[in-house]
């Protein structure tokens, strides 16, 4: 089953996702919508990981599953949305979110192996992680 990497830069998009970490530790998945960059390939059931970028700490901070196909809607950036710009999204269910202040994040410095070949510094959401 395909796996995709979503990204979040707290300097560019203000969100309270880390505040939702406690709900996922109590086996309460979080329903969310996230930008997929330019990819249109995400399908329901695909595995998703959220990578925190920009400011430290950086690393994998959430995992989840796609609950929709990729679709188009108003851009998440309010200025771009006012100009009529659209963005691609996916609805998902986060099964685990790490609060960087409480849990730290999963490092992307992998030892030699399959995950070492993944681009862990993509410019936007959407890269597929090979099997």
C-alpha positions in Angstrom: 0.0 0.0 0.0 1.4 3.4 -0.9 2.8 5.7 1.8 3.1 9.4 1.5 4.9 12.2 3.3 3.0 15.3 4.3 4.8 18.4 5.6 4.2 21.1 8.1 6.3 24.3 8.7 5.0 26.1 11.8 6.5 29.3 10.4 4.2 29.1 7.4 1.0 27.6 8.7 -0.3 28.2 12.2 -2.1 25.2 13.6 -2.6 23.5 16.9 -1.8 20.0 15.8 0.7 19.4 18.7 -2.1 20.3 21.1 -4.0 17.3 19.8 -1.3 14.8 20.7 -2.9 13.8 24.0 -6.2 12.8 22.3 -4.3 10.3 20.0 -2.5 8.8 23.0 -5.9 7.9 24.4 -6.7 5.9 21.2 -8.9 8.8 19.9 -7.9 9.4 16.3 -8.0 13.0 15.1 -9.9 13.7 11.9 -8.1 16.4 9.8 -7.6 17.8 6.3 -4.1 18.4 5.0 -2.5 19.9 1.9 -0.9 17.4 -0.4 1.3 19.8 -2.3 1.0 18.8 -6.0 0.3 15.1 -5.6 -3.0 13.8 -6.8 -2.2 10.1 -6.1 -3.3 9.7 -2.5 -6.2 7.3 -2.1 -8.3 6.2 0.9 -6.3 3.7 3.0 -2.9 5.1 2.1 -0.5 5.5 5.0 0.6 9.1 5.8 3.3 10.6 7.9 3.6 14.2 8.9 7.1 15.8 8.8 7.7 19.0 10.8 10.1 21.3 8.9 11.4 24.8 9.2 12.2 25.5 12.9 13.6 23.0 15.4 12.6 20.5 16.4 12.3 18.9 13.0 11.2 15.3 12.4 8.3 13.0 12.0 5.5 14.2 14.3 2.4 12.2 13.2 1.1 9.2 11.4 -2.3 8.5 10.0 -4.4 7.1 7.1 -6.0 8.8 4.2 -9.8 8.7 4.4 -10.4 10.4 1.0 -8.9 10.8 -2.4 -7.0 14.0 -3.1 -9.3 16.9 -3.9 -9.1 20.6 -4.6 -10.4 23.4 -2.3 -9.5 27.0 -1.3 -5.9 27.5 -0.5 -4.8 27.1 3.1 -3.0 30.5 3.0 -5.6 33.2 3.6 -3.9 35.7 1.2 -3.8 33.1 -1.6 -7.4 32.0 -0.9 -8.6 35.6 -1.2 -7.0 35.7 -4.7 -8.9 32.6 -5.6 -5.9 30.2 -5.5 -6.8 26.6 -4.8 -4.8 23.8 -3.3 -4.9 20.0 -3.2 -5.9 18.3 0.1 -6.7 14.9 1.6 -8.9 14.1 4.5 -7.2 11.9 7.0 -7.3 10.3 10.4 -4.2 10.9 12.5 -3.7 7.8 14.7 -0.7 9.3 16.6 0.6 12.8 17.0 3.7 13.7 18.9 3.9 16.9 20.9 7.5 18.1 20.4 7.6 19.6 23.9 6.5 16.4 25.6 7.6 13.6 23.4 10.2 14.9 21.0 10.0 13.9 17.4 11.1 10.9 15.4 14.5 11.6 13.7 14.9 11.3 10.0 18.6 10.4 10.4 18.2 6.8 9.5 21.1 4.3 9.4 21.8 2.6 6.0 18.7 0.9 4.7 15.5 1.7 2.7 14.5 4.7 4.7 17.9 6.4 4.3 17.1 6.9 0.6 13.9 8.9 1.2 14.1 12.7 0.7 13.3 13.9 4.2 13.5 17.6 3.3 10.9 17.9 0.5 9.8 21.4 -0.6 6.1 20.5 -0.1 3.7 17.7 1.0 3.1 14.8 -1.3 6.2 12.7 -1.9 5.6 9.0 -2.0 7.8 6.8 0.1 8.8 3.8 -1.9 7.9 0.3 -0.6 
